[in-house]
């Protein structure tokens, strides 16, 4: 989570890229994240980094990337 004063500076994108890189180095098979449906910024970041978004029945979103 990036605090409001530091949003829109690329920090969230860089954090997600680093997390994904660490997952690959650790030889994880997949990373899964839950995103609130109203969090459009995080949805965009996840898509840019290569995550696929799927809607759950109750409306939340699941972002996944196969490593």
MARFIDO-730333 format. One record per residue (C-alpha): residue in three letters; z, x, y. Coordinates in Angstrom, 3 decimals. Example, Ala and Ser with C-alpha at 12.3 -4.5 7.8 and 13.67 -1.06 7.14 Angstrom:
BEGIN
R:ala:7.800:12.300:-4.500
R:ser:7.140:13.670:-1.060
***
This chain:
BEGIN
R:unk:0.000:0.000:0.000
R:unk:-0.961:1.311:3.399
R:unk:1.263:0.291:6.301
R:unk:-0.383:-1.792:9.053
R:unk:-0.519:0.958:11.720
R:unk:-2.447:3.198:9.305
R:unk:-4.980:0.677:8.018
R:unk:-8.727:1.054:8.658
R:unk:-8.478:4.862:8.728
R:unk:-9.821:5.432:5.214
R:unk:-6.411:6.090:3.669
R:unk:-6.582:3.238:1.168
R:unk:-10.031:4.329:0.023
R:unk:-8.908:7.924:-0.397
R:unk:-5.747:6.878:-2.267
R:unk:-7.748:4.732:-4.691
R:unk:-10.295:7.518:-5.234
R:unk:-7.486:9.993:-5.950
R:unk:-5.774:7.562:-8.319
R:unk:-9.062:7.095:-10.164
R:unk:-9.610:10.869:-10.349
R:unk:-6.088:11.388:-11.706
R:unk:-6.728:8.671:-14.298
R:unk:-9.866:10.475:-15.445
R:unk:-8.034:13.811:-15.641
R:unk:-5.281:12.133:-17.674
R:unk:-7.998:10.771:-19.981
R:unk:-7.052:7.135:-19.389
R:unk:-9.524:4.602:-20.746
R:unk:-9.230:2.112:-17.871
R:unk:-7.377:1.352:-14.649
R:unk:-6.548:-2.263:-13.831
R:unk:-5.229:-3.569:-10.515
R:unk:-4.277:-7.024:-9.298
R:unk:-5.455:-7.927:-5.795
R:unk:-4.405:-10.957:-3.794
R:unk:-7.386:-13.227:-3.085
R:unk:-6.727:-13.067:0.672
R:unk:-6.792:-9.243:0.695
R:unk:-10.502:-8.875:1.476
R:unk:-10.087:-5.295:2.709
R:unk:-8.698:-4.129:-0.648
R:unk:-11.409:-6.021:-2.501
R:unk:-14.057:-4.156:-0.482
R:unk:-12.358:-0.797:-1.092
R:unk:-12.155:-1.422:-4.834
R:unk:-15.865:-2.335:-4.979
R:unk:-16.846:0.785:-2.996
R:unk:-14.884:3.023:-5.361
R:unk:-16.604:1.422:-8.373
R:unk:-14.128:-1.194:-9.600
R:unk:-15.396:-4.521:-10.952
R:unk:-13.670:-7.644:-9.655
R:unk:-12.961:-10.721:-11.765
R:unk:-11.156:-13.905:-10.764
R:unk:-8.214:-15.096:-12.826
R:unk:-7.612:-18.790:-13.479
R:unk:-4.763:-18.963:-10.936
R:unk:-6.952:-17.412:-8.213
R:unk:-5.813:-13.807:-8.132
R:unk:-8.326:-11.029:-8.694
R:unk:-8.340:-8.277:-11.272
R:unk:-10.069:-5.017:-10.393
R:unk:-10.950:-2.752:-13.308
R:unk:-12.744:0.519:-13.793
R:unk:-13.563:2.082:-17.129
R:unk:-12.980:5.787:-17.060
***
